[in-house]
Amino acid sequence: MSSDGFRPLDEKSLVEYIRATPSLFSKLGSQLDDLQIKEVGDGNLNFVFIVVGSAGSFVIKQALPYIRCIGESWPMTKERAYFEAMALKEHGRLCPDHVPEVYHFDRAMSLIGMRYLEPPHIILRKGLIAGVEYPFLAEHMSEYMAKTLFFTSLLYTTTMQHKRAVAEFCGNVELCRLTEQVVFSDPYKVSQYNRWTSPYLDRDAEAIREDNLLKLEVSQLKSMFCERAQALIHGDLHTGSVMVTHDSTQVIDPEFAFYGPMGFDIGAFLGNLILAFFAQDGHVSHENDRKSYKMWILRTMEETWNRFHKKFIALWDENKDGSGEAYLPQIYKNPDLWRIVQGKYMEDLLHDSLGFGAAKMIRRLVGVAHVEDFESISEASKRADCEKRALNFAKMLMKERRKFISISEVVSAIQQIE
C-alpha cells in the first residue's frame, strides 16, 4: 500500500475489500460464499471487475496511476476516479434513465462501485461491428445529451453556481491535457505514439502533418476545448462509452468529465457513428452486404442531432424565465429576437460538433488509440481502404463544417463520398 492509502486490487483482495465496505457488502445480501469476480477492463486506463453473487451484483472500477495500455512509463493521476464519480452522480441526477447508479466511492483507493449493466447489455461499438440495430439509440442519446448539457450550462444556472462547478472540475487537468495531446496535437506532428495502417496510409498521415488549413482549424478547436467552460461534458463520449440492449442505453466512463464545449460530447458521438459507417465495408459477408445497416447508421446519426435539437430547445423554452443568466428575459423578451438567439446558438453548436467530431475521427485513424470498428478488419488493405475514406471525409468536415446548415447535408456528403 502506498503512503496515500492506495493499493491496486485483484480478484482475491477485492473480496476482503467488499467484506469491509458496508455499502457494497449489503448489495450482495451480506453473502460472499458464491461470489464470482471477473476482471474485464479492455479499455486504455483502468481495472474493471464484475462482481456477481446470489443476492446482488455490481461493478468495481479502479483507476491506476498510469495509462494501462501503455504502462508505467506514462503516469496518470488516480484523481480521475473522483471526477468520474462526481460526473456519474451529477449526470445520473439529471438523466437517471441513462446513467448507471453509483453505490460507493473511495477516493483514497480511486475506486467506484456502481450498477452492473447485466447481459444482454453490450458495448455499443461491438453492436455496431456486429450489425445490430438499436431502435431507441437516437432517442436515448439525444435525451442524455440534451439534459446533461442544458442543465449544467448558463442557460439554466446562475453565473455563481456555474463558476463554482467549473472550479471544482478544473482539477481534472491531467485528463484534459491527455485529450489536448492525443486529439488536438499528436496527429498533426511526428509523435512516437502515432500509428496507422502502414504502408497503405503512410502518405495520408504525412499529408495531415503538411495540411496548414487543417492545422488552423484544429488550433481553433483546441482553443475552444481549453477555454470554453460551456457545460459539464462527459469528455469521452464515443461508442465505447455507451452500453446498450434493444431498449436500454446507458452512458458509462465519464472520467474525462470537465466543464467544456458542448460540441465536444455531441461531436464525439456523431463522429464515432461516422467511423462505424465507414468501417462497415470491412465487415461485409456473403450473407450481408451491410448496405441497409449503413443506412440505419446514417438515419441514427441524423435523428440523434434532430431529436437533440428539439429537446434542447424545449428545455430552453421551458426554463427561459428561470435562473439561467446567459440570456436574461428582460433583454430577450421579444419573440423574434428570441428565435434569432436560439437559431444562432444551435447553428454554432452544430458547427462546433462537426469540428470536434472530425478531430475525434482523425485521432482514431492516425493517432495513438484506434477503434475496434477498423482494427477488427483483419485484411490490412481492406482496412486501410475503409480508413482512407473516413480520413478524407473527416478532413473535409473539419475544414468545411461551417458550410453545413443541417445534419441532413452532412449525411448527404457522407453518401457522396461513398
Residue pairs with C-beta under 8 A, 6 or more apart in sequence:
1 7
4 108
5 108
5 109
6 65
6 78
6 108
6 109
6 110
7 13
7 109
8 47
8 62
8 64
9 17
9 47
9 49
9 60
9 62
9 109
9 111
10 39
11 37
11 38
11 39
11 49
14 37
14 49
14 51
14 60
15 32
15 35
15 37
17 24
17 109
17 111
18 24
18 25
18 28
18 32
18 35
18 51
19 25
19 32
21 104
21 106
21 113
23 103
23 104
23 113
24 51
24 58
24 60
24 103
24 104
24 113
25 32
27 56
27 57
27 58
27 103
27 113
28 35
28 51
28 53
28 55
28 56
28 57
28 58
29 53
29 54
29 55
29 56
31 53
31 54
31 55
32 53
34 53
34 54
35 51
35 52
35 53
36 50
36 51
36 52
36 53
37 49
37 50
37 51
37 52
38 49
38 50
39 47
39 48
39 49
40 48
40 49
40 50
41 47
41 48
41 61
41 68
43 68
43 69
43 240
43 253
44 67
44 68
44 69
44 70
44 369
45 63
45 64
45 67
45 68
45 69
45 76
45 80
45 255
46 61
46 62
46 63
46 64
46 68
46 255
47 60
47 61
47 62
47 64
47 68
48 59
48 60
48 61
48 62
49 59
49 60
49 61
49 62
50 57
50 59
50 116
51 57
51 58
51 59
51 60
51 116
52 116
57 116
57 118
58 103
58 113
58 114
58 115
58 116
59 100
59 113
59 114
59 115
59 116
59 117
60 111
60 112
60 113
61 81
61 84
61 111
61 112
61 114
62 81
62 109
62 110
62 111
62 112
63 76
63 78
63 80
63 81
63 84
63 110
63 111
63 255
64 76
64 78
64 110
65 75
65 76
65 77
65 78
66 72
66 73
66 74
66 75
66 76
67 74
67 76
69 369
76 174
76 175
76 178
77 174
77 175
78 110
79 110
79 171
79 172
79 174
80 110
80 172
80 174
80 175
80 255
80 256
81 105
81 107
81 110
81 111
81 112
81 255
82 105
82 107
82 110
82 171
83 169
83 171
83 172
83 175
83 254
83 255
83 257
83 258
84 112
84 253
84 254
84 255
84 257
85 102
85 105
85 112
86 168
86 169
86 257
87 232
87 234
87 254
87 255
87 257
88 99
88 100
88 102
88 112
88 114
88 254
89 102
90 152
90 232
91 99
91 144
91 148
91 232
91 234
91 251
91 254
92 99
92 100
92 101
92 102
94 147
94 148
94 151
94 152
95 143
95 144
95 147
95 148
97 140
97 143
98 140
98 141
98 143
98 144
98 249
98 250
98 251
99 144
99 250
99 251
100 114
100 115
100 117
100 250
100 252
101 114
101 115
102 112
102 113
102 114
103 113
103 114
103 115
104 111
104 112
104 113
105 111
105 112
105 113
117 243
117 248
117 250
117 252
120 245
120 246
121 243
121 244
121 245
121 248
121 250
122 243
122 244
122 245
123 239
123 240
123 242
123 243
124 134
124 137
124 239
124 240
124 242
124 243
124 244
124 249
125 238
125 239
125 240
125 272
125 276
125 371
125 372
125 373
126 372
127 134
127 244
128 239
128 273
128 276
128 297
128 373
129 276
129 279
129 283
129 372
129 373
129 376
131 280
131 283
131 288
131 290
131 293
133 293
133 296
134 244
134 246
134 249
134 300
135 246
135 247
136 246
136 247
136 248
136 249
137 244
137 249
137 300
137 304
138 299
138 300
138 303
138 304
138 307
139 303
139 307
140 248
140 249
141 242
141 249
141 251
141 269
141 304
141 308
142 303
142 304
142 305
142 306
142 307
142 308
142 310
142 311
143 307
143 311
144 249
144 251
145 237
145 265
145 266
145 269
145 308
146 308
146 311
146 312
146 315
147 311
147 315
148 231
148 232
148 233
148 234
148 265
149 230
149 231
149 232
149 233
149 262
149 265
149 266
149 312
150 156
150 231
150 312
150 315
150 316
150 319
151 157
151 315
152 165
152 231
152 232
152 259
153 162
153 230
153 231
153 262
153 324
153 326
154 162
154 230
154 324
154 325
154 326
155 316
155 319
155 324
155 326
155 327
156 315
156 319
156 322
156 323
156 324
157 165
157 323
157 324
157 325
158 323
158 324
158 325
159 325
161 323
162 229
162 259
165 232
165 259
166 229
166 259
169 232
169 257
169 258
169 259
170 258
170 259
172 256
172 257
172 258
175 235
175 255
175 256
175 258
176 225
176 226
176 235
176 256
176 258
176 260
178 256
179 225
179 235
179 236
179 256
180 222
180 225
180 226
182 193
182 363
182 367
182 368
182 369
183 225
183 359
183 360
183 363
183 367
184 218
184 219
184 221
184 222
184 225
184 359
185 191
185 222
186 193
186 194
186 363
186 367
186 368
187 194
187 208
187 362
187 363
187 366
187 367
188 208
188 209
188 214
188 215
188 218
189 209
190 209
191 368
193 367
193 368
194 205
194 366
194 367
194 368
195 366
195 367
195 368
195 370
196 202
196 204
196 205
196 365
196 366
196 387
197 374
197 380
197 383
197 384
197 387
200 380
200 381
200 384
200 385
200 388
201 365
201 366
201 384
201 387
201 388
201 391
204 366
204 388
204 391
205 366
208 214
208 362
208 366
208 391
208 395
211 395
213 399
214 395
214 398
214 399
217 355
217 398
217 399
218 359
218 398
220 355
221 355
221 356
221 359
221 398
224 261
224 263
224 352
225 260
225 261
225 264
225 356
228 260
228 261
229 259
229 260
230 259
230 260
230 261
230 262
231 259
231 260
231 262
232 257
232 258
232 259
233 257
233 258
233 259
233 260
233 261
233 262
233 264
233 265
234 241
234 251
234 254
234 256
234 257
234 265
234 268
235 254
235 255
235 256
235 257
235 258
235 260
235 264
235 265
236 253
236 254
236 255
236 256
236 268
237 251
237 265
237 266
237 268
237 269
238 268
238 269
238 271
238 272
238 360
238 371
239 269
239 272
239 273
239 276
240 253
240 272
240 371
240 372
241 251
241 252
241 253
241 254
242 249
242 250
242 251
242 252
242 269
243 249
243 250
243 252
244 250
261 352
261 356
262 349
262 352
262 353
263 349
263 351
263 352
263 353
263 354
263 355
263 356
264 352
264 356
266 305
266 308
266 349
266 352
266 353
266 356
266 357
267 352
267 353
267 354
267 355
267 356
267 357
267 358
267 359
267 360
268 356
268 357
268 360
269 304
270 301
270 304
270 305
270 353
270 354
270 357
271 356
271 357
271 358
271 359
271 360
271 361
271 394
272 360
272 361
272 364
272 371
273 297
273 300
273 301
273 304
274 301
274 357
274 361
274 390
274 393
274 394
274 414
275 361
275 364
275 371
275 373
275 374
275 390
276 297
276 373
277 294
277 297
277 298
277 301
277 414
278 386
278 387
278 389
278 390
278 393
279 371
279 373
279 374
279 377
279 386
279 390
280 290
280 293
280 294
280 297
280 386
281 290
281 382
281 385
281 386
282 374
282 376
282 377
282 379
282 382
282 383
282 385
282 386
283 290
283 376
283 377
284 290
294 418
298 411
298 414
298 415
301 407
301 410
301 411
302 407
302 408
302 411
305 350
305 353
305 407
306 407
309 346
312 346
313 342
313 346
316 342
320 327
320 329
320 338
321 329
327 341
332 338
332 341
347 405
350 404
350 406
350 407
351 401
351 402
351 404
354 397
354 398
354 401
354 404
354 410
355 397
355 398
355 401
357 397
358 394
358 395
358 397
358 398
358 401
359 394
359 398
361 390
361 391
361 393
361 394
361 397
362 391
362 394
362 395
362 398
363 369
364 370
364 371
364 374
365 374
365 387
365 390
365 391
365 394
366 391
374 383
374 386
374 387
374 390
375 383
377 383
377 386
389 417
389 418
392 417
393 413
393 414
393 417
396 413
397 410
397 413
404 410
404 413
